[in-house]
């Protein structure tokens, strides 16, 4: 399986280059896109942050991953609702970008926040429907 081989290549490369942020991002994206494994993608970002906790790019891409995952689940929920299937209300916190918000708060404790950094996080939300609450959260949290 070529996807598995690519995953193994990332593991080997990251052993020798743990400070290479781009490799961490590519590895996590591979897990999410090719392998459809959000849990593994999340783990890769968390491992990468152990070595690169001060990387704005890594934090921003981790935030993006969480946003994309919620978008995917929201679309799935819309399809289920269209078919009159009951949805799980316990997902409401998650679908309100709670995990992405936690990532942002944790990023603020590790990176220097500048206007450009904040803009990078806000830009991730650009194509989201109903992103107003999330953007408001980003600004309010950054102001604190």
N, C-alpha and C positions, 0 to 999 in steps of 0.2 A: 504494500500500500504506500503510495507516494506521499500521502499526507502524514503517515506515521514516520516515514523516513525523514521528512522535513522537520517534524517535531524532534526527532532524535538529533538531527543536525543542529537545531537551535540549542538543545540541552548541552551538547558538546561545546558549541561556540561560546555559550554563556559561562561555562566552567572556566574558560580561558580569558573571557572578556566581560567580567561582571559589571564593569563601569560603562559598558556600551549601551546607552539608553535605547538607541534605535533597534538593537537586537531584541531587547525585552519587549518593546512595542510590537515588533514584527512577530515574535513568538506568541504573544497574547492574541494578536489579531488572527493568526493562523488557527489557534485553538477555537476562537469564537466563530470565524467564518468557515473554515474548512471542516473542522471537527464538530462544530455546533456544541461546544462544551464551555459554557459560561463559567462554571465552577473552576475549571482548569485555567481559563483565561484570567480570572480574578486572582487565582493563586500565583500565576506568573507575575502579574503586576505587583502583588504584595512582596514576592521574592525580590523583584527588581528594585522596589523601594527600600529594601534592607541595605542595598548597596548604593543606591542613588536617591536617598531621601530628600536631597536638596534640588532635585531635577524638576523644574517647572514643566518641561515637556512630558515627562513620565506621569506626573500628577494630572496634567490636563488630559492626556490620552486615557488614563484610567477613568477619569470623570466622563469622558466621551463614551467609553465602553459601557458604563452604567446607564447613561442616557439612551444609547442605542438599544440596549437590552430592554429597558422599560418601553421604548417605542414599539419594539417587536411584540412585547406582551400586550400592549394596549391594542395593537392591530388584531392580535389573536382574540382578545376579549370582544372587540367589535364584531368579529365574525361569529363568535359564539352567541352574542346578543342578537345578531341578525337571524340566527337559527333558533331563537327562543330557548336557548339552553341556559340554565342557571349559572351564575358566575360566583366565584369565591370572594366574598366581601373582605376577608382577612388580608387580601392583597392590596387593599386601598392605600395603606401607608407606602408600600413598595411602589405602586403605580403613581404615587405622588412624588416620586424621585427621592424618597427618603435615603436610599443607599448612596445616590449621587451627592446628596447634601452632606452626608457623613464623610464621603471622600473629600469634598471641598473643605470642610471644617478641619479634617486631618491634614490636608495640604497646607492650610494656613499656619499650622503649628510647625511646619517643616521648611517652608519656603518664604522668601522675602516677597511681600505683596507690593506690587507696583500697579500703576494704572494699566500698563501693558499686560501684566499677568492677569489682572481681573478681566480685561478685555478678552484675553484668550479663553477664559472660562465662559464668559458671556457669549462669545462667538460660537461655542459648541452648541448653544441652545437656539441658534438663529433659525433653523428650519423646523423647530418644534411647534406643534399646535399647543395652545394654552401654556406657553412658557412664562407668562407674566409672573406667576407666583414663584417660580424657580429663580428667575432673574432678580426679582425683588429680594428673595432670600440671599442671593449672592452679594448684592449690594449692602444689605443690612448687616450681614455677617462680616463682610470686609470692613465695614465702618466701625465695628466694635473693637 
